[in-house]
Structure formats: structure tokens, C-alpha cells
């Protein structure tokens, strides 16, 4: 098992994103840089990114560059969304996920996030959320 948001987890997702044909294909039609910041976790604050564009999709530690959207949330919220015990839309509406940046670009990239969810599912079974 790999710990959620650990470097090992980020590496596993990075490899899955790079190998995913659907995400790479979508990267030819969409461009977006998303930074995720998760605060107050077991290993402190964690920042990671998804960068999509010019036919490539990448995932890894650190902030997106260029960054179009930034999402900040607590460890508790991130775990809830990742495990499906908290609906992501509900978390946004209730202010548990702080979203800054170009929201229109985020909406236009919804197909990317649908494909990304399938990639996350491949790693979810190997992930420990404690």
C-alpha cells in the first residue's frame, strides 16, 4: 500500500497519467494547469499539480506552471473526496475547497477531469488514507 499524498503516491499517479492514452489525447485539445494544495496532513502541507496541453498530460509534486487554477483544501476534505465519502461539488459549494483562478477554463476542461478520475481509480486500490 502507498500512503495518500506521499511522494510514492505522486510518483504512481505521475506514471499512470503519462501512460494514459485518453489523457494524452485530451491534452491535444485542452490546455490547463491545476495546482492542488492539501493542508494539515500527516506529512504537513502537500502541493501537487496537473499540467495538460500541447499533446501531453503530466502530474507531479509542486505547483503547476503556468497555473490557471488553484484548489486548496484540508487533509480531511481531500481524503473525503478521494475516497468518495464527500462529494466534490458539495465540498466546493460549502467552501471546503477554495478555488482560485480561471474557473471558465476549469469548466472547459471537464473531459480531462473525467479521464483523470479513471486514472485515480487505478491507484485508489493501492492507496492507504490514514
PyMOL CGO cylinders between C-alpha atoms (Angstrom):
from pymol import cmd
from pymol.cgo import CYLINDER

trace = [
    CYLINDER, 0.00, 0.00, 0.00, 1.09, 3.55, -0.67, 0.3, 1, 1, 1, 1, 1, 1,
    CYLINDER, 1.09, 3.55, -0.67, 0.18, 6.49, 1.55, 0.3, 1, 1, 1, 1, 1, 1,
    CYLINDER, 0.18, 6.49, 1.55, -2.14, 9.11, 0.08, 0.3, 1, 1, 1, 1, 1, 1,
    CYLINDER, -2.14, 9.11, 0.08, -0.23, 12.23, -1.00, 0.3, 1, 1, 1, 1, 1, 1,
    CYLINDER, -0.23, 12.23, -1.00, 3.19, 10.70, -0.28, 0.3, 1, 1, 1, 1, 1, 1,
    CYLINDER, 3.19, 10.70, -0.28, 5.96, 11.06, -2.87, 0.3, 1, 1, 1, 1, 1, 1,
    CYLINDER, 5.96, 11.06, -2.87, 5.41, 7.39, -3.74, 0.3, 1, 1, 1, 1, 1, 1,
    CYLINDER, 5.41, 7.39, -3.74, 1.72, 8.12, -4.39, 0.3, 1, 1, 1, 1, 1, 1,
    CYLINDER, 1.72, 8.12, -4.39, 2.60, 11.15, -6.52, 0.3, 1, 1, 1, 1, 1, 1,
    CYLINDER, 2.60, 11.15, -6.52, 5.09, 9.04, -8.49, 0.3, 1, 1, 1, 1, 1, 1,
    CYLINDER, 5.09, 9.04, -8.49, 2.50, 6.29, -9.05, 0.3, 1, 1, 1, 1, 1, 1,
    CYLINDER, 2.50, 6.29, -9.05, -0.05, 8.79, -10.35, 0.3, 1, 1, 1, 1, 1, 1,
    CYLINDER, -0.05, 8.79, -10.35, 2.56, 10.52, -12.47, 0.3, 1, 1, 1, 1, 1, 1,
    CYLINDER, 2.56, 10.52, -12.47, 3.35, 7.21, -14.21, 0.3, 1, 1, 1, 1, 1, 1,
    CYLINDER, 3.35, 7.21, -14.21, -0.35, 6.39, -14.69, 0.3, 1, 1, 1, 1, 1, 1,
    CYLINDER, -0.35, 6.39, -14.69, -1.10, 9.85, -16.16, 0.3, 1, 1, 1, 1, 1, 1,
    CYLINDER, -1.10, 9.85, -16.16, 1.86, 9.61, -18.54, 0.3, 1, 1, 1, 1, 1, 1,
    CYLINDER, 1.86, 9.61, -18.54, 0.72, 6.16, -19.72, 0.3, 1, 1, 1, 1, 1, 1,
    CYLINDER, 0.72, 6.16, -19.72, -2.96, 7.02, -20.13, 0.3, 1, 1, 1, 1, 1, 1,
    CYLINDER, -2.96, 7.02, -20.13, -3.84, 7.33, -23.83, 0.3, 1, 1, 1, 1, 1, 1,
    CYLINDER, -3.84, 7.33, -23.83, -7.14, 9.15, -23.17, 0.3, 1, 1, 1, 1, 1, 1,
    CYLINDER, -7.14, 9.15, -23.17, -5.46, 11.89, -21.12, 0.3, 1, 1, 1, 1, 1, 1,
    CYLINDER, -5.46, 11.89, -21.12, -2.70, 12.31, -23.66, 0.3, 1, 1, 1, 1, 1, 1,
    CYLINDER, -2.70, 12.31, -23.66, -5.26, 12.59, -26.47, 0.3, 1, 1, 1, 1, 1, 1,
    CYLINDER, -5.26, 12.59, -26.47, -7.28, 15.16, -24.50, 0.3, 1, 1, 1, 1, 1, 1,
    CYLINDER, -7.28, 15.16, -24.50, -4.09, 17.14, -23.95, 0.3, 1, 1, 1, 1, 1, 1,
    CYLINDER, -4.09, 17.14, -23.95, -4.11, 17.86, -27.69, 0.3, 1, 1, 1, 1, 1, 1,
    CYLINDER, -4.11, 17.86, -27.69, -7.45, 19.65, -27.33, 0.3, 1, 1, 1, 1, 1, 1,
    CYLINDER, -7.45, 19.65, -27.33, -7.28, 21.18, -23.84, 0.3, 1, 1, 1, 1, 1, 1,
    CYLINDER, -7.28, 21.18, -23.84, -4.77, 23.32, -22.01, 0.3, 1, 1, 1, 1, 1, 1,
    CYLINDER, -4.77, 23.32, -22.01, -4.86, 23.81, -18.24, 0.3, 1, 1, 1, 1, 1, 1,
    CYLINDER, -4.86, 23.81, -18.24, -2.52, 23.95, -15.28, 0.3, 1, 1, 1, 1, 1, 1,
    CYLINDER, -2.52, 23.95, -15.28, -4.04, 23.00, -11.94, 0.3, 1, 1, 1, 1, 1, 1,
    CYLINDER, -4.04, 23.00, -11.94, -2.32, 23.26, -8.57, 0.3, 1, 1, 1, 1, 1, 1,
    CYLINDER, -2.32, 23.26, -8.57, -3.70, 21.34, -5.60, 0.3, 1, 1, 1, 1, 1, 1,
    CYLINDER, -3.70, 21.34, -5.60, -2.70, 22.27, -2.06, 0.3, 1, 1, 1, 1, 1, 1,
    CYLINDER, -2.70, 22.27, -2.06, -3.69, 19.95, 0.79, 0.3, 1, 1, 1, 1, 1, 1,
    CYLINDER, -3.69, 19.95, 0.79, -3.07, 21.34, 4.26, 0.3, 1, 1, 1, 1, 1, 1,
    CYLINDER, -3.07, 21.34, 4.26, -2.65, 19.78, 7.70, 0.3, 1, 1, 1, 1, 1, 1,
    CYLINDER, -2.65, 19.78, 7.70, -1.87, 16.25, 6.54, 0.3, 1, 1, 1, 1, 1, 1,
    CYLINDER, -1.87, 16.25, 6.54, 0.25, 13.66, 8.35, 0.3, 1, 1, 1, 1, 1, 1,
    CYLINDER, 0.25, 13.66, 8.35, 3.31, 14.86, 6.40, 0.3, 1, 1, 1, 1, 1, 1,
    CYLINDER, 3.31, 14.86, 6.40, 2.37, 18.56, 6.56, 0.3, 1, 1, 1, 1, 1, 1,
    CYLINDER, 2.37, 18.56, 6.56, 1.13, 20.55, 3.60, 0.3, 1, 1, 1, 1, 1, 1,
    CYLINDER, 1.13, 20.55, 3.60, 1.40, 18.92, 0.17, 0.3, 1, 1, 1, 1, 1, 1,
    CYLINDER, 1.40, 18.92, 0.17, 1.33, 20.71, -3.19, 0.3, 1, 1, 1, 1, 1, 1,
    CYLINDER, 1.33, 20.71, -3.19, 0.98, 18.87, -6.47, 0.3, 1, 1, 1, 1, 1, 1,
    CYLINDER, 0.98, 18.87, -6.47, -0.14, 19.67, -10.00, 0.3, 1, 1, 1, 1, 1, 1,
    CYLINDER, -0.14, 19.67, -10.00, -1.74, 18.52, -13.21, 0.3, 1, 1, 1, 1, 1, 1,
    CYLINDER, -1.74, 18.52, -13.21, -0.41, 20.13, -16.38, 0.3, 1, 1, 1, 1, 1, 1,
    CYLINDER, -0.41, 20.13, -16.38, -2.25, 19.49, -19.65, 0.3, 1, 1, 1, 1, 1, 1,
    CYLINDER, -2.25, 19.49, -19.65, -1.53, 20.92, -23.08, 0.3, 1, 1, 1, 1, 1, 1,
    CYLINDER, -1.53, 20.92, -23.08, 0.44, 20.61, -26.30, 0.3, 1, 1, 1, 1, 1, 1,
    CYLINDER, 0.44, 20.61, -26.30, -0.41, 16.90, -26.50, 0.3, 1, 1, 1, 1, 1, 1,
    CYLINDER, -0.41, 16.90, -26.50, 0.98, 15.99, -23.08, 0.3, 1, 1, 1, 1, 1, 1,
    CYLINDER, 0.98, 15.99, -23.08, -0.55, 15.47, -19.65, 0.3, 1, 1, 1, 1, 1, 1,
    CYLINDER, -0.55, 15.47, -19.65, 1.74, 15.40, -16.61, 0.3, 1, 1, 1, 1, 1, 1,
    CYLINDER, 1.74, 15.40, -16.61, 1.18, 15.04, -12.89, 0.3, 1, 1, 1, 1, 1, 1,
    CYLINDER, 1.18, 15.04, -12.89, 3.64, 15.58, -10.07, 0.3, 1, 1, 1, 1, 1, 1,
    CYLINDER, 3.64, 15.58, -10.07, 4.82, 17.43, -6.99, 0.3, 1, 1, 1, 1, 1, 1,
    CYLINDER, 4.82, 17.43, -6.99, 4.89, 21.21, -6.82, 0.3, 1, 1, 1, 1, 1, 1,
    CYLINDER, 4.89, 21.21, -6.82, 2.78, 23.93, -8.37, 0.3, 1, 1, 1, 1, 1, 1,
    CYLINDER, 2.78, 23.93, -8.37, 1.57, 24.00, -11.97, 0.3, 1, 1, 1, 1, 1, 1,
    CYLINDER, 1.57, 24.00, -11.97, 3.36, 26.33, -14.34, 0.3, 1, 1, 1, 1, 1, 1,
    CYLINDER, 3.36, 26.33, -14.34, 1.61, 28.10, -15.80, 0.3, 1, 1, 1, 1, 1, 1,
    CYLINDER, 1.61, 28.10, -15.80, -1.10, 27.86, -13.17, 0.3, 1, 1, 1, 1, 1, 1,
    CYLINDER, -1.10, 27.86, -13.17, -4.65, 28.51, -14.35, 0.3, 1, 1, 1, 1, 1, 1,
    CYLINDER, -4.65, 28.51, -14.35, -6.48, 27.18, -11.30, 0.3, 1, 1, 1, 1, 1, 1,
    CYLINDER, -6.48, 27.18, -11.30, -5.53, 26.54, -7.69, 0.3, 1, 1, 1, 1, 1, 1,
    CYLINDER, -5.53, 26.54, -7.69, -7.52, 24.43, -5.26, 0.3, 1, 1, 1, 1, 1, 1,
    CYLINDER, -7.52, 24.43, -5.26, -6.83, 24.41, -1.52, 0.3, 1, 1, 1, 1, 1, 1,
    CYLINDER, -6.83, 24.41, -1.52, -8.37, 22.04, 0.99, 0.3, 1, 1, 1, 1, 1, 1,
    CYLINDER, -8.37, 22.04, 0.99, -7.63, 20.34, 4.28, 0.3, 1, 1, 1, 1, 1, 1,
    CYLINDER, -7.63, 20.34, 4.28, -6.39, 16.76, 4.58, 0.3, 1, 1, 1, 1, 1, 1,
    CYLINDER, -6.39, 16.76, 4.58, -9.83, 15.73, 5.90, 0.3, 1, 1, 1, 1, 1, 1,
    CYLINDER, -9.83, 15.73, 5.90, -11.60, 17.18, 2.86, 0.3, 1, 1, 1, 1, 1, 1,
    CYLINDER, -11.60, 17.18, 2.86, -9.08, 15.72, 0.40, 0.3, 1, 1, 1, 1, 1, 1,
    CYLINDER, -9.08, 15.72, 0.40, -9.42, 12.23, 1.91, 0.3, 1, 1, 1, 1, 1, 1,
    CYLINDER, -9.42, 12.23, 1.91, -13.22, 12.50, 1.86, 0.3, 1, 1, 1, 1, 1, 1,
    CYLINDER, -13.22, 12.50, 1.86, -13.27, 13.45, -1.83, 0.3, 1, 1, 1, 1, 1, 1,
    CYLINDER, -13.27, 13.45, -1.83, -10.62, 10.86, -2.76, 0.3, 1, 1, 1, 1, 1, 1,
    CYLINDER, -10.62, 10.86, -2.76, -12.48, 8.02, -1.03, 0.3, 1, 1, 1, 1, 1, 1,
    CYLINDER, -12.48, 8.02, -1.03, -15.93, 9.10, -2.19, 0.3, 1, 1, 1, 1, 1, 1,
    CYLINDER, -15.93, 9.10, -2.19, -17.30, 9.81, 1.29, 0.3, 1, 1, 1, 1, 1, 1,
    CYLINDER, -17.30, 9.81, 1.29, -17.54, 13.52, 0.38, 0.3, 1, 1, 1, 1, 1, 1,
    CYLINDER, -17.54, 13.52, 0.38, -18.97, 14.78, -2.90, 0.3, 1, 1, 1, 1, 1, 1,
    CYLINDER, -18.97, 14.78, -2.90, -16.52, 17.19, -4.57, 0.3, 1, 1, 1, 1, 1, 1,
    CYLINDER, -16.52, 17.19, -4.57, -19.29, 19.54, -5.76, 0.3, 1, 1, 1, 1, 1, 1,
    CYLINDER, -19.29, 19.54, -5.76, -20.72, 19.68, -2.25, 0.3, 1, 1, 1, 1, 1, 1,
    CYLINDER, -20.72, 19.68, -2.25, -17.26, 20.44, -0.87, 0.3, 1, 1, 1, 1, 1, 1,
    CYLINDER, -17.26, 20.44, -0.87, -16.92, 23.39, -3.31, 0.3, 1, 1, 1, 1, 1, 1,
    CYLINDER, -16.92, 23.39, -3.31, -20.39, 24.71, -2.50, 0.3, 1, 1, 1, 1, 1, 1,
    CYLINDER, -20.39, 24.71, -2.50, -19.79, 24.51, 1.25, 0.3, 1, 1, 1, 1, 1, 1,
    CYLINDER, -19.79, 24.51, 1.25, -16.43, 26.26, 0.93, 0.3, 1, 1, 1, 1, 1, 1,
    CYLINDER, -16.43, 26.26, 0.93, -14.36, 23.25, 1.99, 0.3, 1, 1, 1, 1, 1, 1,
    CYLINDER, -14.36, 23.25, 1.99, -12.38, 23.54, -1.25, 0.3, 1, 1, 1, 1, 1, 1,
    CYLINDER, -12.38, 23.54, -1.25, -11.11, 27.04, -2.01, 0.3, 1, 1, 1, 1, 1, 1,
    CYLINDER, -11.11, 27.04, -2.01, -10.92, 27.59, -5.75, 0.3, 1, 1, 1, 1, 1, 1,
    CYLINDER, -10.92, 27.59, -5.75, -9.00, 30.49, -7.26, 0.3, 1, 1, 1, 1, 1, 1,
    CYLINDER, -9.00, 30.49, -7.26, -8.09, 31.29, -10.84, 0.3, 1, 1, 1, 1, 1, 1,
    CYLINDER, -8.09, 31.29, -10.84, -9.80, 30.82, -14.18, 0.3, 1, 1, 1, 1, 1, 1,
    CYLINDER, -9.80, 30.82, -14.18, -13.00, 28.94, -13.38, 0.3, 1, 1, 1, 1, 1, 1,
    CYLINDER, -13.00, 28.94, -13.38, -14.16, 29.05, -17.02, 0.3, 1, 1, 1, 1, 1, 1,
    CYLINDER, -14.16, 29.05, -17.02, -11.01, 27.21, -18.10, 0.3, 1, 1, 1, 1, 1, 1,
    CYLINDER, -11.01, 27.21, -18.10, -11.72, 24.63, -15.39, 0.3, 1, 1, 1, 1, 1, 1,
    CYLINDER, -11.72, 24.63, -15.39, -15.24, 24.09, -16.74, 0.3, 1, 1, 1, 1, 1, 1,
    CYLINDER, -15.24, 24.09, -16.74, -13.97, 23.78, -20.30, 0.3, 1, 1, 1, 1, 1, 1,
    CYLINDER, -13.97, 23.78, -20.30, -11.51, 21.08, -19.19, 0.3, 1, 1, 1, 1, 1, 1,
    CYLINDER, -11.51, 21.08, -19.19, -14.16, 18.79, -17.64, 0.3, 1, 1, 1, 1, 1, 1,
    CYLINDER, -14.16, 18.79, -17.64, -13.39, 15.94, -20.10, 0.3, 1, 1, 1, 1, 1, 1,
    CYLINDER, -13.39, 15.94, -20.10, -9.82, 15.98, -18.76, 0.3, 1, 1, 1, 1, 1, 1,
    CYLINDER, -9.82, 15.98, -18.76, -11.04, 15.56, -15.20, 0.3, 1, 1, 1, 1, 1, 1,
    CYLINDER, -11.04, 15.56, -15.20, -13.34, 12.72, -16.22, 0.3, 1, 1, 1, 1, 1, 1,
    CYLINDER, -13.34, 12.72, -16.22, -10.36, 10.89, -17.70, 0.3, 1, 1, 1, 1, 1, 1,
    CYLINDER, -10.36, 10.89, -17.70, -8.23, 11.78, -14.67, 0.3, 1, 1, 1, 1, 1, 1,
    CYLINDER, -8.23, 11.78, -14.67, -10.81, 10.22, -12.36, 0.3, 1, 1, 1, 1, 1, 1,
    CYLINDER, -10.81, 10.22, -12.36, -10.35, 6.90, -14.18, 0.3, 1, 1, 1, 1, 1, 1,
    CYLINDER, -10.35, 6.90, -14.18, -6.59, 7.18, -13.65, 0.3, 1, 1, 1, 1, 1, 1,
    CYLINDER, -6.59, 7.18, -13.65, -7.07, 7.93, -9.94, 0.3, 1, 1, 1, 1, 1, 1,
    CYLINDER, -7.07, 7.93, -9.94, -9.22, 4.79, -9.71, 0.3, 1, 1, 1, 1, 1, 1,
    CYLINDER, -9.22, 4.79, -9.71, -6.27, 2.68, -10.86, 0.3, 1, 1, 1, 1, 1, 1,
    CYLINDER, -6.27, 2.68, -10.86, -4.20, 3.90, -7.91, 0.3, 1, 1, 1, 1, 1, 1,
    CYLINDER, -4.20, 3.90, -7.91, -7.02, 4.12, -5.34, 0.3, 1, 1, 1, 1, 1, 1,
    CYLINDER, -7.02, 4.12, -5.34, -6.96, 0.36, -4.64, 0.3, 1, 1, 1, 1, 1, 1,
    CYLINDER, -6.96, 0.36, -4.64, -3.27, 0.60, -3.71, 0.3, 1, 1, 1, 1, 1, 1,
    CYLINDER, -3.27, 0.60, -3.71, -3.68, 3.70, -1.52, 0.3, 1, 1, 1, 1, 1, 1,
    CYLINDER, -3.68, 3.70, -1.52, -3.85, 3.97, 2.26, 0.3, 1, 1, 1, 1, 1, 1,
    CYLINDER, -3.85, 3.97, 2.26, -5.73, 7.03, 3.52, 0.3, 1, 1, 1, 1, 1, 1,
    CYLINDER, -5.73, 7.03, 3.52, -4.67, 7.02, 7.18, 0.3, 1, 1, 1, 1, 1, 1,
]
cmd.load_cgo(trace, "trace")
